[in-house]
Amino acid sequence: MAQVVEVLVEGGKASPGPPLGPAIGPLGLNVKQVVDEINKATKDFEGMQVPVKIIVTDPKKKTFEIEVGVPPVSQLIKKEIGAPKGSSEAGHSPVGNLTMEQVIRIAKAKVDQMLAADIKAAAKEVIGTALSMGVTIEGKDPREVQREIDEGVYDEIFANAEE
């Protein structure tokens, strides 16, 4: 039975310290080798927290596999708007703005991990996260954009996104 360790690490900056070292040390793996593999696999997500699974395939031979997940929606939004964090007053002082294309790009990256039935529903989830972070969509309140999605205003963009 393979052992699995799940950790959240900063992309490209995993280190042998906590949370990684204490989690994989007892498994007998070469911690430096695991850290190097994780950093190589997560370098594209630099500056973001990334979920990583370390699967010990053979404890005797000390072999392992790395599975890199997609960062949380909030991390992807922060990367798109170039902000270090969301607004402290989400409804009053916007911290950034996303275009509909950016919303769809994030939705496509996360749709497999969401409960959303399609890209349109996934985009509405992304917009909901943007709302709680104080991020506007196309310069508008995210709730207004969600209503517009329901009314079919963006149907053409979604039709092109699903191709």
N, C-alpha and C positions, 0 to 999 in steps of 0.2 A: 504494500500500500504506500503510495507516494505521499510524502509530507508536503504541506503547502504553507508558506508563510506569506501573509499579505501585509504590505507596508505602504505608507504614503511618503514619498521622497520628493525633494526638489529636483526638477529635471536637470540632469547633467551634473548634479552636485551631491550625489549620495556619498556617505562617508562611513567608515567602520564603526563610528560611534552610534549612540541611540538614534533612531529606533532599530537600525539595521543590525549592528554588531550583536547586541544581546539576543535578538530574535534568531539569527542564523548560527551564531557561535556554537550553541549546544547541539546543532545538527552535524557538526564535524566538517562543514564545508570550509574551503579556503575563503575567508571573508574578503580579502583583497581581490581575489578573482571574481567573486560575486559583485562587489562594488564596481569594479571596472566594467563588467558586463552591463550592469544597470545604467551606469553613466553613459556608455556607448548607445544603449537603446533609448535613453530619455533625453539625449542632447538637444533634440528639436523642441523640447518643452521647457527650455531654460527659463528660470524665474517662476515656474508654476509647480504646484503640488501635483504629483502624478501617482496614481495607484499602481503598484507593482506586485506581481505574484512571483514568488520564488518557489518552484516545484522541484523537490528533491526526487529525481528519477531513480537513482540507485544509491542508497545510503552507504553500501560497502565500497563502491567505486568513487563515491563522493561526486556524482554527476548531478547536474541540475539544469533546469530551463528557466528562462525569464519570460513572463508575460506582462507587457506594458498596457495598462488601460488608458482610457482617454481622461484627461483632467476634468474636474467638475465644471459645470456650465459657468459658474461664477468666475473661475480662473480663465476660461476661454473669453468671457466678456471683458475681463480686465486686460487681457492681452490685446484684444481688438481695439479697445478705446485708449490703450496706453496709460491706464491709471493704476497706481499701486494698490488702491482699495476702493470699495464702494463709498457712496455718500453717507455721512453720519446723520443727515436729515433727508432721507430718501424722497419724500414727497415735496421738499421745498428747494433744495439746492442740487440740481443735476450735476453729476460728476463727469458725464460724457454722453455721447450720442452714437447709436448704431444705425447703419443703413439696413434696409430690408435684406440686401445681399449678404451682409455680415451675419444677420440673424439666421438666414437660411444656411450659411456655411457652418455655423455652430450647431444648428439643428441636425444637419447631415452627419456631423462628427459624432453626435450623441444619440441619434435616433435608435440605434440598436440597444442602448441601455435605458431607454425611456419606456414608459407605458403607452406612449403615443401610437395611434393607429397608422398615421401617415406623417409626411413632412410638414403639413399645415398644422397638425396638432403639436408636433415637436417644436415648431417655431413659436406657437403660443406658449409653450412651457418655457422656452428661452426668454420670451418677452416678459413672462411672469417673474423670472429671476432678475431680469433687468429692472423691473419695477421696484423690487425690494432693494436693489443696489443703488437706486437713484440714477438710472441711465435712461435717457430718452430714446425713442425710435423714430428715425426720420424727423427729428426735432419736435416730436409730439409726445404727449403722455402715453405710456405703454398701454394703459387701459383703452384709450381711444383707438390705438392701432389694433388691439385685439378685437374691438367691435368692428373695425373696418375689415379685418380678416373674415369675420363671421358674415359680413355683408357682401363679400366677394370682391372687394376693391383690389386685392393683390392676387386674384386667381391666376392671372397670366404669368406672374413671376413664379408662382408655385407650380404651374404646369411645365414651365421651362426647367425648373429645379428638379423635377422628378424624371426628366429624360436622361 
